[in-house]
Amino acid sequence: GPKIKQVERKHRTAVGLVTLPRDRFVSLEAGPRGGQFSTQPFALPKGQLRVNSRIRENGTLKIVLYDTHKAEPTILARSRPFAGNQLASDVSWQQPNRDASPGTRIKLGFELVDAEIFSYWWE
């Protein structure tokens, strides 16, 4: 058969285990100048919106809930700012809007300064 070149290893081989906190392998990050992004419109699910994020000392993360029924989206609610390292933080709204019932077509806007967001979901 074919000749296989012998490989000389420079380091000892070993098996290890790496663990990551839930959903912490990819993030969207903004530095001190800030950044923002929004989702595509979707039907508002039932349950509580939760966020996995890491906000640095002077950073912020805010979420805006938009109604997308009209040609120009309108703001339904703004979240209270987040702080710290949160694996599963409930989103609390400054002025909850009673018009946002499950099934309403919405989109989320995220505003970050010195922060990372890893994931969001409803429970």
VENPEKA-V371047 format. One record per residue. N is the residue number from 1. RES is the residue in three letters. D_LAST is the distance of its C-alpha to the last C-alpha in Angstrom with 2 decimals. Layout:
N | RES | D_LAST
N | RES | D_LAST
This chain:
1 | GLY | 58.30
2 | PRO | 57.10
3 | LYS | 57.52
4 | ILE | 54.32
5 | LYS | 54.63
6 | GLN | 53.89
7 | VAL | 51.18
8 | GLU | 51.87
9 | ARG | 48.76
10 | LYS | 48.84
11 | HIS | 45.95
12 | ARG | 45.17
13 | THR | 42.34
14 | ALA | 39.49
15 | VAL | 36.11
16 | GLY | 33.26
17 | LEU | 29.56
18 | VAL | 27.31
19 | THR | 23.81
20 | LEU | 21.35
21 | PRO | 18.26
22 | ARG | 14.99
23 | ASP | 15.34
24 | ARG | 18.44
25 | PHE | 20.96
26 | VAL | 20.86
27 | SER | 20.42
28 | LEU | 21.65
29 | GLU | 23.98
30 | ALA | 26.15
31 | GLY | 29.21
32 | PRO | 31.02
33 | ARG | 31.88
34 | GLY | 28.23
35 | GLY | 26.52
36 | GLN | 24.05
37 | PHE | 22.27
38 | SER | 20.28
39 | THR | 18.26
40 | GLN | 19.80
41 | PRO | 19.03
42 | PHE | 16.26
43 | ALA | 14.86
44 | LEU | 12.17
45 | PRO | 9.07
46 | LYS | 7.78
47 | GLY | 5.11
48 | GLN | 5.28
49 | LEU | 6.70
50 | ARG | 7.32
51 | VAL | 10.67
52 | ASN | 12.92
53 | SER | 16.39
54 | ARG | 19.90
55 | ILE | 22.06
56 | ARG | 25.73
57 | GLU | 27.89
58 | ASN | 28.83
59 | GLY | 25.89
60 | THR | 23.16
61 | LEU | 19.97
62 | LYS | 19.21
63 | ILE | 16.96
64 | VAL | 18.44
65 | LEU | 16.89
66 | TYR | 19.68
67 | ASP | 20.64
68 | THR | 22.35
69 | HIS | 24.23
70 | LYS | 27.44
71 | ALA | 29.57
72 | GLU | 28.73
73 | PRO | 25.04
74 | THR | 24.71
75 | ILE | 22.53
76 | LEU | 20.10
77 | ALA | 18.75
78 | ARG | 19.11
79 | SER | 17.00
80 | ARG | 18.75
81 | PRO | 20.03
82 | PHE | 18.43
83 | ALA | 20.80
84 | GLY | 21.22
85 | ASN | 19.50
86 | GLN | 15.74
87 | LEU | 13.81
88 | ALA | 10.36
89 | SER | 11.21
90 | ASP | 9.53
91 | VAL | 11.30
92 | SER | 13.81
93 | TRP | 16.04
94 | GLN | 19.83
95 | GLN | 20.55
96 | PRO | 17.68
97 | ASN | 18.98
98 | ARG | 18.91
99 | ASP | 19.81
100 | ALA | 16.41
101 | SER | 15.12
102 | PRO | 12.89
103 | GLY | 15.28
104 | THR | 17.08
105 | ARG | 18.28
106 | ILE | 17.16
107 | LYS | 17.37
108 | LEU | 16.27
109 | GLY | 19.12
110 | PHE | 19.01
111 | GLU | 22.05
112 | LEU | 22.89
113 | VAL | 25.96
114 | ASP | 26.66
115 | ALA | 23.07
116 | GLU | 21.00
117 | ILE | 17.52
118 | PHE | 16.30
119 | SER | 12.91
120 | TYR | 10.00
121 | TRP | 6.69
122 | TRP | 3.82
123 | GLU | 0.00
